[in-house]
Amino acid sequence: MKEALLIVENIKRIRKQKGWSQADLAEKTQSTLSHINKLETGKYLPSVDNLIKIANAFDVSLDYLVSEEVGNYEEVNTNEKSFFQKLKLIDTLDVEDKKALTRIIDSMLTKKKILNLVANGKETEDFR
């Protein structure tokens, strides 16, 4: 039952963050205002099909909609979209540029590991 309440709270939170009324969500999901009201008051639990419609209307993934870590929809969704748009563009690069980008990412990850080791007070011979 906890999971069902979590889903309901996420739906309400995202709807409000988008500035939508219950009627707006009903229209975008081809539902009724009564149906959305019952869903948000916990009188009705959505089917998987309805959850998919809601996730599509919000432009989020289904796992995001049912996650405990939704947080601020606008911030996460904007960052997520920007990141995935860049990933699509990376796919258009030639092979050498992709290799160069991979080396840059690898060095950034290595730097992060080193900084974490230093921050945790773990010195190693390899990095002195």
C-alpha positions as CSV (number, residue, x, y, z in Angstrom):
1,M,0.0,0.0,0.0
2,K,2.9,2.3,0.7
3,E,4.0,2.1,-3.0
4,A,0.5,3.0,-4.1
5,L,0.5,6.1,-1.9
6,L,4.0,7.0,-3.2
7,I,2.7,6.9,-6.8
8,V,-0.3,9.0,-6.0
9,E,2.0,11.6,-4.3
10,N,4.4,11.6,-7.2
11,I,1.5,12.2,-9.6
12,K,0.2,15.1,-7.6
13,R,3.7,16.6,-7.1
14,I,4.6,16.5,-10.8
15,R,1.2,17.8,-11.9
16,K,1.5,20.8,-9.5
17,Q,5.1,21.4,-10.5
18,K,4.0,21.6,-14.2
19,G,1.2,24.0,-13.1
20,W,-1.5,21.7,-14.4
21,S,-5.0,21.4,-12.9
22,Q,-6.6,17.9,-12.5
23,A,-8.7,18.8,-15.5
24,D,-5.5,19.5,-17.5
25,L,-4.1,16.1,-16.6
26,A,-7.5,14.4,-17.4
27,E,-7.5,16.0,-20.8
28,K,-3.9,15.1,-21.6
29,T,-4.5,11.4,-20.5
30,Q,-7.9,11.2,-22.2
31,S,-9.5,10.6,-18.8
32,T,-12.1,12.4,-16.8
33,L,-11.7,14.9,-14.0
34,S,-13.6,12.5,-11.7
35,H,-11.1,9.8,-12.5
36,I,-8.1,12.0,-11.8
37,N,-9.6,13.3,-8.6
38,K,-10.3,9.7,-7.3
39,L,-6.7,8.8,-8.2
40,E,-5.2,11.7,-6.3
41,T,-7.4,11.1,-3.3
42,G,-6.4,7.4,-3.1
43,K,-9.9,6.2,-3.9
44,Y,-8.6,4.6,-7.1
45,L,-5.3,2.9,-8.0
46,P,-4.3,3.4,-11.6
47,S,-3.8,0.4,-13.9
48,V,-0.4,0.0,-15.6
49,D,-2.0,1.4,-18.8
50,N,-3.2,4.5,-17.0
51,L,0.2,4.9,-15.4
52,I,1.8,4.8,-18.8
53,K,-0.6,7.5,-20.1
54,I,0.2,9.7,-17.1
55,A,4.0,9.2,-17.5
56,N,3.7,10.1,-21.2
57,A,1.7,13.2,-20.4
58,F,4.3,14.3,-17.9
59,D,7.1,13.3,-20.4
60,V,8.8,11.1,-17.8
61,S,9.6,7.5,-17.7
62,L,7.4,5.0,-15.8
63,D,10.1,4.2,-13.3
64,Y,10.6,7.9,-12.6
65,L,6.9,8.2,-11.9
66,V,6.9,5.3,-9.3
67,S,10.3,6.2,-7.8
68,E,10.8,7.3,-4.2
69,E,13.4,9.8,-5.4
70,V,11.3,12.1,-7.6
71,G,12.4,15.3,-6.0
72,N,11.9,18.4,-8.1
73,Y,10.4,17.4,-11.5
74,E,11.4,20.5,-13.4
75,E,15.1,20.4,-12.4
76,V,15.5,16.7,-13.0
77,N,13.5,16.5,-16.2
78,T,15.4,19.5,-17.8
79,N,18.8,18.1,-16.9
80,E,17.8,14.6,-18.0
81,K,16.5,15.9,-21.4
82,S,19.6,18.0,-22.0
83,F,21.9,15.0,-21.2
84,F,20.0,12.6,-23.5
85,Q,19.9,15.1,-26.3
86,K,23.7,15.4,-26.0
87,L,24.1,11.6,-26.0
88,K,22.1,11.5,-29.3
89,L,24.4,14.1,-30.8
90,I,27.5,12.2,-29.7
91,D,26.3,9.3,-31.8
92,T,26.7,11.5,-34.9
93,L,30.5,12.1,-34.2
94,D,33.1,10.2,-36.2
95,V,35.0,7.3,-34.6
96,E,38.1,9.4,-33.7
97,D,36.0,12.0,-32.0
98,K,34.1,9.4,-30.0
99,K,37.4,7.9,-28.9
100,A,38.7,11.3,-27.8
101,L,35.5,11.9,-25.9
102,T,35.8,8.5,-24.2
103,R,39.3,9.4,-23.1
104,I,38.1,12.7,-21.7
105,I,35.3,11.0,-19.7
106,D,37.7,8.3,-18.5
107,S,40.1,11.0,-17.2
108,M,37.3,12.9,-15.5
109,L,36.1,9.7,-13.7
110,T,39.7,8.9,-12.7
111,K,40.1,12.4,-11.3
112,K,36.8,12.0,-9.3
113,K,38.1,8.6,-7.9
114,I,41.4,10.3,-6.8
115,L,39.6,13.2,-5.2
116,N,37.4,10.8,-3.3
117,L,40.4,8.8,-2.1
118,V,42.1,12.0,-0.9
119,A,38.9,13.3,0.7
120,N,38.5,10.0,2.6
121,G,42.1,10.2,3.8
122,K,43.2,7.1,1.9
123,E,46.6,7.7,0.5
124,T,47.9,5.3,-2.1
125,E,51.4,4.8,-3.5
126,D,50.0,5.1,-7.0
127,F,48.9,8.7,-6.6
128,R,51.6,10.3,-4.6
